Amino acid sequence: MRPAPSGKAEGQRGCGGLIVTRNLQKVYSGGGCAVEALRGVSLEVADGDFVAIVGPSGSGKSTFLNMVGGLDRPSAGRLIVDGQDLFRLSDRELVRYKRSTVGFVWQNSARNLLPYLTAQENVELPMAFERRAGKRRARAQELLERVGIGHRAGSRLQQLSGGEQQRVAIAIALANRPKILLADEPTGAVDARTADHILDVFRQLNEEMGLTIVLVTHDQSLARKVNRVVAIRDGKTSAERIARGDVRARLQEVSGFAEETHDEYAILDRAGRLQIPREMLEAAGVTGNQVRLEMQDGRIVLTAPEEQRDA
């Protein structure tokens, strides 16, 4: 019997996730010291999901996105994307993976766009291997229409607004029909109104094309407008918020959400430890490094010790 291709993860298709990570770790070494960027991220993203990864600067969220995108290799753990074990991919297989499985949208649109080309020419560029020029042009025009700027196809970078440039960047990321769209702070360089419009484009792509989207952002208000939010803190998954059923049906109708629209869950690590959001601890009056732990009617209740409440 011939062995399976080197990058295929045997039996992984049945695990229920298009993206599956288990205890994913990344350590950067240099200058005689080591920095743990990821310290054990375990996460599953289903086919067709729209997930926001949130966290403060330095939490590891962009490092996680780079791992999934094949831009950097993990140090330990498991990383399976579309049935491919990224640990086992050769350099050539990794290039093929980045070209056909994932598309990237960056905060700085200059990373996606060439200023001396028109919007259409920029979108055509990733399709250089398609020899039929007419087919490339038709595909580029189709994508620009899909993101709402088909009328700007002949415009160059300096003629486009920041929001229009980011829409072109999204079209470029879709050029090779990826299964997963990865977006790293895609609204970080635009105003709030433009950010809402860009998010509408992502939501439309998710709903109409069934495209799996993983979006990294520090903007909590933006994150609340997607179905699922995963928080990364100190290199670990710390909490998860899932939109309630009635919210899912109204995502495209409402421009802003209250915190109550999502149910929040803390993530237990393999040792049974969890991270509680700082704002919740402060609201409960917890100021130190100890909490009172009780069982009440089958519930685990955490409260501030009396000495903290009296302080």
TIPAKE-505597 format. One record per residue (C-alpha): x, y, z; residue in three letters; residue number from 0. Coordinates in nm, 3 decimals, decimal comma. Each point is the difference from the previous one (the first is absolute). Layout:
BEGIN
+---------+---------+---------+-----+-----+
:      c1 :      c2 :      c3 :  aa :   i :
+---------+---------+---------+-----+-----+
:       X :       Y :       Z : ALA : NUM :
...
+---------+---------+---------+-----+-----+
REM end
This chain:
BEGIN
+---------+---------+---------+-----+-----+
:      c1 :      c2 :      c3 :  aa :   i :
+---------+---------+---------+-----+-----+
:   0,000 :   0,000 :   0,000 : MET :   0 :
:   0,132 :   0,343 :  -0,096 : ARG :   1 :
:   0,040 :   0,253 :   0,284 : PRO :   2 :
:  -0,226 :   0,302 :   0,014 : ALA :   3 :
:   0,138 :   0,338 :  -0,117 : PRO :   4 :
:   0,239 :   0,139 :   0,257 : SER :   5 :
:  -0,223 :   0,288 :   0,109 : GLY :   6 :
:  -0,328 :  -0,189 :   0,038 : LYS :   7 :
:  -0,123 :  -0,067 :   0,352 : ALA :   8 :
:  -0,151 :  -0,348 :   0,005 : GLU :   9 :
:  -0,356 :  -0,001 :   0,130 : GLY :  10 :
:  -0,001 :   0,373 :   0,060 : GLN :  11 :
:  -0,299 :   0,065 :  -0,228 : ARG :  12 :
:  -0,227 :  -0,161 :   0,252 : GLY :  13 :
:   0,098 :   0,224 :   0,290 : CYS :  14 :
:  -0,258 :   0,268 :  -0,090 : GLY :  15 :
:   0,226 :   0,299 :  -0,060 : GLY :  16 :
:   0,143 :   0,165 :  -0,310 : LEU :  17 :
:   0,265 :   0,148 :   0,232 : ILE :  18 :
:   0,106 :  -0,208 :   0,301 : VAL :  19 :
:   0,272 :   0,096 :   0,248 : THR :  20 :
:   0,103 :  -0,197 :   0,306 : ARG :  21 :
:   0,233 :   0,152 :   0,261 : ASN :  22 :
:   0,157 :   0,218 :  -0,271 : LEU :  23 :
:   0,322 :   0,166 :   0,113 : GLN :  24 :
:   0,244 :   0,247 :  -0,151 : LYS :  25 :
:   0,331 :   0,100 :   0,157 : VAL :  26 :
:   0,227 :   0,266 :  -0,148 : TYR :  27 :
:   0,367 :  -0,021 :   0,098 : SER :  28 :
:   0,268 :   0,260 :  -0,036 : GLY :  29 :
:   0,258 :   0,195 :   0,195 : GLY :  30 :
:   0,030 :  -0,278 :   0,255 : GLY :  31 :
:  -0,367 :   0,011 :   0,103 : CYS :  32 :
:  -0,324 :  -0,168 :  -0,105 : ALA :  33 :
:  -0,342 :   0,164 :  -0,037 : VAL :  34 :
:  -0,317 :  -0,211 :   0,013 : GLU :  35 :
:  -0,241 :   0,160 :  -0,247 : ALA :  36 :
:  -0,247 :  -0,290 :   0,017 : LEU :  37 :
:  -0,021 :  -0,218 :   0,310 : ARG :  38 :
:  -0,254 :  -0,266 :  -0,090 : GLY :  39 :
:  -0,285 :   0,117 :  -0,225 : VAL :  40 :
:  -0,271 :  -0,262 :  -0,061 : SER :  41 :
:  -0,273 :   0,100 :  -0,240 : LEU :  42 :
:  -0,229 :  -0,135 :  -0,272 : GLU :  43 :
:  -0,149 :   0,205 :  -0,284 : VAL :  44 :
:  -0,274 :  -0,169 :  -0,202 : ALA :  45 :
:  -0,039 :   0,028 :  -0,376 : ASP :  46 :
:  -0,203 :   0,315 :  -0,071 : GLY :  47 :
:   0,061 :   0,156 :   0,342 : ASP :  48 :
:   0,066 :   0,372 :   0,057 : PHE :  49 :
:   0,227 :   0,041 :   0,302 : VAL :  50 :
:   0,160 :   0,308 :   0,156 : ALA :  51 :
:   0,321 :  -0,048 :   0,200 : ILE :  52 :
:   0,041 :   0,278 :   0,257 : VAL :  53 :
:   0,262 :   0,093 :   0,254 : GLY :  54 :
:   0,234 :   0,281 :   0,109 : PRO :  55 :
:   0,323 :   0,076 :  -0,183 : SER :  56 :
:   0,254 :  -0,275 :   0,059 : GLY :  57 :
:  -0,264 :  -0,259 :   0,093 : SER :  58 :
:   0,093 :  -0,231 :  -0,290 : GLY :  59 :
:  -0,302 :   0,049 :  -0,226 : LYS :  60 :
:   0,200 :   0,108 :  -0,308 : SER :  61 :
:   0,253 :  -0,276 :   0,063 : THR :  62 :
:  -0,287 :  -0,248 :  -0,004 : PHE :  63 :
:  -0,124 :   0,139 :  -0,332 : LEU :  64 :
:   0,350 :  -0,028 :  -0,149 : ASN :  65 :
:   0,014 :  -0,365 :   0,107 : MET :  66 :
:  -0,331 :  -0,079 :  -0,168 : VAL :  67 :
:   0,105 :   0,195 :  -0,309 : GLY :  68 :
:   0,322 :  -0,196 :  -0,038 : GLY :  69 :
:   0,211 :   0,315 :   0,041 : LEU :  70 :
:   0,176 :  -0,141 :   0,306 : ASP :  71 :
:   0,043 :  -0,351 :   0,138 : ARG :  72 :
:  -0,116 :  -0,105 :   0,348 : PRO :  73 :
:   0,250 :  -0,116 :   0,262 : SER :  74 :
:  -0,223 :  -0,273 :   0,145 : ALA :  75 :
:  -0,357 :  -0,129 :   0,007 : GLY :  76 :
:  -0,230 :  -0,090 :  -0,290 : ARG :  77 :
:  -0,123 :   0,216 :  -0,287 : LEU :  78 :
:  -0,234 :  -0,159 :  -0,255 : ILE :  79 :
:  -0,155 :   0,214 :  -0,275 : VAL :  80 :
:  -0,228 :  -0,150 :  -0,264 : ASP :  81 :
:   0,132 :  -0,345 :   0,086 : GLY :  82 :
:   0,365 :   0,107 :  -0,037 : GLN :  83 :
:   0,245 :  -0,027 :   0,287 : ASP :  84 :
:   0,201 :   0,321 :  -0,029 : LEU :  85 :
:   0,279 :  -0,151 :   0,210 : PHE :  86 :
:   0,063 :  -0,259 :  -0,270 : ARG :  87 :
:  -0,024 :   0,216 :  -0,313 : LEU :  88 :
:   0,319 :   0,045 :  -0,200 : SER :  89 :
:   0,099 :   0,351 :  -0,109 : ASP :  90 :
:  -0,142 :  -0,066 :  -0,348 : ARG :  91 :
:  -0,325 :  -0,136 :   0,144 : GLU :  92 :
:  -0,024 :   0,303 :   0,228 : LEU :  93 :
:   0,027 :   0,234 :  -0,300 : VAL :  94 :
:  -0,284 :  -0,190 :  -0,169 : ARG :  95 :
:  -0,203 :   0,016 :   0,321 : TYR :  96 :
:   0,041 :   0,379 :   0,026 : LYS :  97 :
:  -0,093 :   0,044 :  -0,365 : ARG :  98 :
:  -0,314 :  -0,215 :  -0,003 : SER :  99 :
:  -0,136 :  -0,052 :   0,354 : THR : 100 :
:   0,028 :   0,339 :   0,172 : VAL : 101 :
:  -0,036 :   0,363 :  -0,101 : GLY : 102 :
:   0,141 :   0,288 :   0,208 : PHE : 103 :
:  -0,128 :   0,353 :   0,062 : VAL : 104 :
:   0,232 :   0,232 :   0,193 : TRP : 105 :
:  -0,060 :   0,317 :   0,200 : GLN : 106 :
:   0,239 :   0,188 :  -0,228 : ASN : 107 :
:  -0,149 :  -0,031 :  -0,347 : SER : 108 :
:   0,343 :   0,080 :  -0,150 : ALA : 109 :
:   0,095 :  -0,362 :   0,082 : ARG : 110 :
:  -0,273 :  -0,114 :  -0,241 : ASN : 111 :
:   0,008 :   0,271 :  -0,266 : LEU : 112 :
:   0,253 :   0,126 :  -0,255 : LEU : 113 :
:  -0,046 :   0,379 :  -0,044 : PRO : 114 :
:   0,094 :   0,013 :  -0,371 : TYR : 115 :
:  -0,273 :  -0,250 :  -0,097 : LEU : 116 :
:  -0,374 :   0,056 :  -0,028 : THR : 117 :
:  -0,241 :  -0,174 :   0,239 : ALA : 118 :
:  -0,081 :  -0,259 :  -0,267 : GLN : 119 :
:   0,366 :  -0,062 :  -0,085 : GLU : 120 :
:   0,075 :  -0,052 :   0,370 : ASN : 121 :
:  -0,274 :  -0,262 :   0,028 : VAL : 122 :
:   0,122 :  -0,173 :  -0,317 : GLU : 123 :
:   0,357 :  -0,028 :   0,131 : LEU : 124 :
:  -0,049 :  -0,310 :   0,223 : PRO : 125 :
:  -0,158 :  -0,174 :  -0,300 : MET : 126 :
:   0,317 :   0,027 :  -0,210 : ALA : 127 :
:   0,003 :  -0,379 :  -0,047 : PHE : 128 :
:  -0,332 :   0,026 :  -0,186 : GLU : 129 :
:   0,122 :   0,039 :  -0,359 : ARG : 130 :
:  -0,330 :   0,125 :  -0,144 : ARG : 131 :
:   0,006 :   0,377 :   0,051 : ALA : 132 :
:  -0,372 :   0,031 :  -0,068 : GLY : 133 :
:  -0,081 :  -0,244 :   0,279 : LYS : 134 :
:   0,226 :   0,189 :   0,243 : ARG : 135 :
:  -0,169 :   0,331 :  -0,085 : ARG : 136 :
:  -0,348 :  -0,147 :   0,040 : ALA : 137 :
:   0,087 :  -0,156 :   0,335 : ARG : 138 :
:   0,155 :   0,328 :   0,126 : ALA : 139 :
:  -0,304 :   0,201 :  -0,105 : GLN : 140 :
:  -0,232 :  -0,253 :   0,165 : GLU : 141 :
:   0,189 :   0,027 :   0,330 : LEU : 142 :
:   0,006 :   0,380 :  -0,007 : LEU : 143 :
:  -0,376 :  -0,002 :  -0,060 : GLU : 144 :
:  -0,045 :  -0,241 :   0,291 : ARG : 145 :
:   0,180 :   0,232 :   0,243 : VAL : 146 :
:  -0,195 :   0,300 :  -0,130 : GLY : 147 :
:   0,255 :   0,194 :  -0,205 : ILE : 148 :
:  -0,034 :  -0,135 :  -0,352 : GLY : 149 :
:  -0,035 :   0,361 :  -0,122 : HIS : 150 :
:   0,354 :   0,075 :   0,129 : ARG : 151 :
:   0,173 :  -0,279 :  -0,195 : ALA : 152 :
:   0,210 :   0,245 :  -0,206 : GLY : 153 :
:   0,111 :   0,214 :   0,298 : SER : 154 :
:   0,351 :  -0,001 :   0,142 : ARG : 155 :
:   0,088 :  -0,016 :   0,370 : LEU : 156 :
:   0,030 :   0,377 :   0,055 : GLN : 157 :
:  -0,347 :   0,050 :  -0,151 : GLN : 158 :
:  -0,168 :  -0,230 :   0,252 : LEU : 159 :
:  -0,111 :   0,073 :   0,356 : SER : 160 :
:   0,130 :  -0,213 :   0,288 : GLY : 161 :
:  -0,321 :  -0,202 :   0,007 : GLY : 162 :
:   0,011 :  -0,055 :  -0,377 : GLU : 163 :
:   0,363 :  -0,113 :   0,021 : GLN : 164 :
:  -0,094 :  -0,254 :   0,266 : GLN : 165 :
:  -0,282 :  -0,132 :  -0,219 : ARG : 166 :
:   0,249 :  -0,049 :  -0,283 : VAL : 167 :
:   0,225 :  -0,184 :   0,247 : ALA : 168 :
:  -0,290 :  -0,232 :   0,086 : ILE : 169 :
:  -0,060 :  -0,068 :  -0,370 : ALA : 170 :
:   0,371 :  -0,084 :  -0,043 : ILE : 171 :
:  -0,017 :  -0,244 :   0,293 : ALA : 172 :
:  -0,291 :  -0,177 :  -0,174 : LEU : 173 :
:   0,163 :  -0,019 :  -0,344 : ALA : 174 :
:   0,118 :  -0,362 :   0,029 : ASN : 175 :
:  -0,323 :  -0,124 :   0,161 : ARG : 176 :
:   0,135 :  -0,073 :   0,350 : PRO : 177 :
:  -0,199 :  -0,206 :   0,248 : LYS : 178 :
:   0,098 :   0,229 :   0,288 : ILE : 179 :
:   0,033 :   0,378 :   0,016 : LEU : 180 :
:   0,237 :   0,129 :   0,270 : LEU : 181 :
:  -0,022 :   0,369 :   0,091 : ALA : 182 :
:   0,249 :   0,168 :   0,236 : ASP : 183 :
:  -0,146 :   0,326 :   0,139 : GLU : 184 :
:  -0,166 :   0,077 :  -0,338 : PRO : 185 :
:  -0,181 :   0,306 :   0,138 : THR : 186 :
:   0,283 :   0,137 :   0,213 : GLY : 187 :
:   0,090 :   0,280 :  -0,242 : ALA : 188 :
:  -0,352 :   0,129 :  -0,082 : VAL : 189 :
:  -0,272 :   0,191 :   0,185 : ASP : 190 :
:  -0,289 :  -0,170 :   0,182 : ALA : 191 :
:  -0,253 :   0,047 :  -0,281 : ARG : 192 :
:   0,236 :  -0,143 :  -0,261 : THR : 193 :
:   0,084 :  -0,285 :   0,238 : ALA : 194 :
:  -0,371 :  -0,089 :   0,016 : ASP : 195 :
:  -0,018 :  -0,004 :  -0,381 : HIS : 196 :
:   0,304 :  -0,227 :  -0,025 : ILE : 197 :
:  -0,148 :  -0,234 :   0,259 : LEU : 198 :
:  -0,320 :  -0,010 :  -0,208 : ASP : 199 :
:   0,211 :  -0,122 :  -0,294 : VAL : 200 :
:   0,150 :  -0,280 :   0,212 : PHE : 201 :
:  -0,344 :  -0,099 :   0,128 : ARG : 202 :
:  -0,142 :  -0,006 :  -0,352 : GLN : 203 :
:   0,286 :  -0,222 :  -0,121 : LEU : 204 :
:  -0,057 :  -0,233 :   0,294 : ASN : 205 :
:  -0,375 :  -0,023 :  -0,053 : GLU : 206 :
:  -0,016 :  -0,011 :  -0,381 : GLU : 207 :
:   0,315 :  -0,200 :  -0,080 : MET : 208 :
:   0,023 :  -0,208 :   0,318 : GLY : 209 :
:   0,356 :   0,130 :   0,038 : LEU : 210 :
:   0,175 :  -0,078 :   0,328 : THR : 211 :
:   0,135 :   0,324 :   0,149 : ILE : 212 :
:   0,237 :   0,049 :   0,293 : VAL : 213 :
:   0,040 :   0,365 :   0,093 : LEU : 214 :
:   0,250 :   0,137 :   0,254 : VAL : 215 :
:  -0,095 :   0,327 :   0,168 : THR : 216 :
:   0,052 :   0,198 :   0,319 : HIS : 217 :
:  -0,333 :   0,178 :  -0,056 : ASP : 218 :
:  -0,249 :  -0,162 :   0,239 : GLN : 219 :
:  -0,298 :   0,183 :  -0,152 : SER : 220 :
:   0,089 :  -0,137 :  -0,342 : LEU : 221 :
:   0,049 :  -0,350 :   0,138 : ALA : 222 :
:  -0,350 :  -0,001 :   0,149 : ARG : 223 :
:  -0,147 :   0,017 :  -0,351 : LYS : 224 :
:   0,113 :  -0,350 :  -0,095 : VAL : 225 :
:  -0,145 :  -0,335 :   0,104 : ASN : 226 :
:   0,296 :  -0,118 :   0,206 : ARG : 227 :
:   0,274 :   0,179 :   0,190 : VAL : 228 :
:   0,308 :  -0,173 :   0,144 : VAL : 229 :
:   0,219 :   0,191 :   0,243 : ALA : 230 :
:   0,373 :  -0,068 :   0,022 : ILE : 231 :
:   0,185 :   0,126 :   0,307 : ARG : 232 :
:   0,365 :  -0,067 :   0,085 : ASP : 233 :
:   0,033 :  -0,243 :  -0,290 : GLY : 234 :
:  -0,300 :  -0,218 :   0,103 : LYS : 235 :
:  -0,367 :  -0,018 :  -0,090 : THR : 236 :
:  -0,168 :   0,156 :   0,302 : SER : 237 :
:  -0,367 :   0,048 :  -0,088 : ALA : 238 :
:  -0,254 :  -0,044 :  -0,276 : GLU : 239 :
:  -0,321 :   0,186 :  -0,083 : ARG : 240 :
:  -0,272 :  -0,159 :  -0,214 : ILE : 241 :
:  -0,281 :   0,208 :  -0,152 : ALA : 242 :
:  -0,342 :  -0,101 :   0,124 : ARG : 243 :
:  -0,242 :  -0,145 :  -0,256 : GLY : 244 :
:  -0,213 :   0,311 :  -0,041 : ASP : 245 :
:   0,313 :   0,209 :  -0,057 : VAL : 246 :
:   0,123 :  -0,225 :  -0,279 : ARG : 247 :
:  -0,318 :   0,079 :  -0,196 : ALA : 248 :
:   0,051 :   0,376 :   0,049 : ARG : 249 :
:   0,375 :   0,032 :  -0,058 : LEU : 250 :
:  -0,046 :   0,164 :  -0,341 : GLN : 251 :
:  -0,278 :   0,232 :   0,122 : GLU : 252 :
:   0,157 :   0,162 :   0,306 : VAL : 253 :
:   0,308 :   0,222 :  -0,006 : SER : 254 :
:   0,091 :  -0,042 :   0,368 : GLY : 255 :
:  -0,054 :  -0,250 :   0,276 : PHE : 256 :
:  -0,018 :   0,007 :   0,376 : ALA : 257 :
:   0,219 :  -0,238 :   0,197 : GLU : 258 :
:  -0,311 :  -0,205 :   0,088 : GLU : 259 :
:  -0,037 :  -0,123 :  -0,359 : THR : 260 :
:   0,277 :  -0,257 :   0,055 : HIS : 261 :
:   0,038 :  -0,272 :   0,262 : ASP : 262 :
:   0,352 :  -0,005 :   0,144 : GLU : 263 :
:   0,189 :  -0,314 :   0,095 : TYR : 264 :
:   0,334 :  -0,034 :   0,179 : ALA : 265 :
:   0,247 :  -0,251 :  -0,145 : ILE : 266 :
:   0,140 :  -0,271 :   0,226 : LEU : 267 :
:   0,353 :  -0,118 :  -0,075 : ASP : 268 :
:   0,109 :  -0,362 :   0,038 : ARG : 269 :
:   0,079 :   0,056 :   0,370 : ALA : 270 :
:  -0,345 :   0,143 :   0,069 : GLY : 271 :
:   0,122 :   0,362 :   0,021 : ARG : 272 :
:  -0,190 :   0,290 :  -0,150 : LEU : 273 :
:   0,058 :   0,369 :  -0,062 : GLN : 274 :
:  -0,273 :   0,235 :   0,117 : ILE : 275 :
:  -0,027 :   0,333 :  -0,185 : PRO : 276 :
:   0,143 :   0,284 :   0,205 : ARG : 277 :
:  -0,317 :   0,210 :  -0,035 : GLU : 278 :
:  -0,205 :  -0,280 :   0,158 : MET : 279 :
:   0,240 :  -0,030 :   0,292 : LEU : 280 :
:  -0,011 :   0,374 :   0,057 : GLU : 281 :
:  -0,381 :   0,000 :  -0,013 : ALA : 282 :
:   0,000 :  -0,276 :   0,267 : ALA : 283 :
:   0,235 :   0,205 :   0,220 : GLY : 284 :
:   0,299 :  -0,232 :  -0,046 : VAL : 285 :
:   0,317 :   0,206 :   0,034 : THR : 286 :
:   0,261 :  -0,253 :   0,107 : GLY : 287 :
:   0,112 :  -0,342 :  -0,119 : ASN : 288 :
:  -0,250 :  -0,201 :   0,207 : GLN : 289 :
:  -0,373 :  -0,072 :  -0,039 : VAL : 290 :
:  -0,245 :  -0,183 :   0,223 : ARG : 291 :
:  -0,124 :  -0,325 :  -0,157 : LEU : 292 :
:  -0,337 :  -0,156 :   0,090 : GLU : 293 :
:  -0,251 :  -0,251 :  -0,135 : MET : 294 :
:  -0,359 :   0,131 :   0,001 : GLN : 295 :
:  -0,284 :  -0,208 :  -0,148 : ASP : 296 :
:   0,235 :  -0,177 :  -0,240 : GLY : 297 :
:   0,174 :   0,324 :  -0,103 : ARG : 298 :
:   0,357 :   0,109 :   0,062 : ILE : 299 :
:  -0,013 :   0,349 :   0,152 : VAL : 300 :
:   0,303 :   0,229 :   0,017 : LEU : 301 :
:  -0,009 :   0,301 :   0,231 : THR : 302 :
:   0,250 :   0,244 :   0,143 : ALA : 303 :
:   0,139 :  -0,093 :   0,342 : PRO : 304 :
:  -0,151 :   0,199 :   0,286 : GLU : 305 :
:   0,322 :   0,192 :   0,064 : GLU : 306 :
:  -0,008 :   0,125 :  -0,361 : GLN : 307 :
:  -0,366 :   0,101 :   0,023 : ARG : 308 :
:   0,066 :   0,186 :   0,325 : ASP : 309 :
:   0,306 :   0,182 :  -0,136 : ALA : 310 :
+---------+---------+---------+-----+-----+
REM end
